[in-house]
Amino acid sequence: MQKYLSKTDFSRWMTCPAAAYYGWSGRESKNESDAFLRYLAEEGQTVGRMARQLFANAEFIEEKGLEAAYRTTRARIQDDCTLFEACVIEP
């Protein structure tokens, strides 16, 4: 079981805590076979693009590795700034 919360996990939990539990348990996503879930995923991408336009000066955390993304987030969060794809790890 993973020990971090991704943006996708958080979004899934906000709409359906049971789906978040299943996702965290490693069960397969049904997005590919369900048109409505595919639509929701596409809408999430659209919202992300709009947010980047609205907050043009925001910084995007580009690191793909969990630890690297966490270190970069911790370093940048000390400043007053807006971050996209920030990484927070609960001890």
Secondary structure as GFF3:
##gff-version 3
##sequence-region A 1 91
A	DSSP	alpha_helix	7	15	.	.	.	ID=ss1
A	DSSP	alpha_helix	17	24	.	.	.	ID=ss2
A	DSSP	alpha_helix	35	54	.	.	.	ID=ss3
A	DSSP	beta_strand	59	60	.	.	.	ID=ss4
A	DSSP	alpha_helix	66	76	.	.	.	ID=ss5
A	DSSP	beta_strand	83	84	.	.	.	ID=ss6
###
